[in-house]
Amino acid sequence: MAIAMVLATEAGCALAIGRYPRFAYNAQGGGGLAQGGDPGAEGWRSLVFDPATLVIPALSSRTTRFLGVPLPPGLQIAILPQSLEGLWHPESGRVRLDFLARFRPLVAGRAMAPDLLVSTQLATEAVSGRRHQARGTPLDGRGVGVLVGIATVAPTGEGWVDGFLGLPDEALAVLRCRLSPQPAEG
């Protein structure tokens, strides 16, 4: 039987790009709604999130710390999800979600560079790339776990951005989240 699911992002996340150290990131308050398919032969269920419901908090002075210091006020990187879908194994808590998003750098609300297009698989297993590595954790009995993913970020075509970030290069995402059935409307 198909089910409706809710993904809620939590504090305790991290992001990194290229040679830079990880940013501490509080993604609390984000998430979205998904339709979960019927279980397959091996117990995996498909999850397809509605992009219109996906919200991921921007990187900002309120949500992000780099080397222990908040991002400067007025600087923001909006995260614009394009798609999120994949598989969930309820029995083991394993998750694999293909994620596509645009990361838009903003200063005082105005775009200051082209969007970074990021495509990765977020999973509860370990990931390892050329520069970055991380270990996810399966969803526990409350549906809380950590999804990790490594993506190759292509150049934007804007020389100063590509030079500053060293693009093309890897990016790392560490997302603490909760996946649970959507409460019935009543």
Secondary structure by P-SEA (a helix, b strand, c coil): ccbbbbbbbbcccccccccccccccccccccbbbbbccccccbbbbbbbccccbbbbcccccccccccccccccbbbbbbbccbbbbbbccccbbbbbbbbbbbbbccccccccbbbbbbbbccbbbbcccccbbbbccccccbbbbbbbbbbcccccaaaaaaacccbbbbbbbbbbbbcccccc
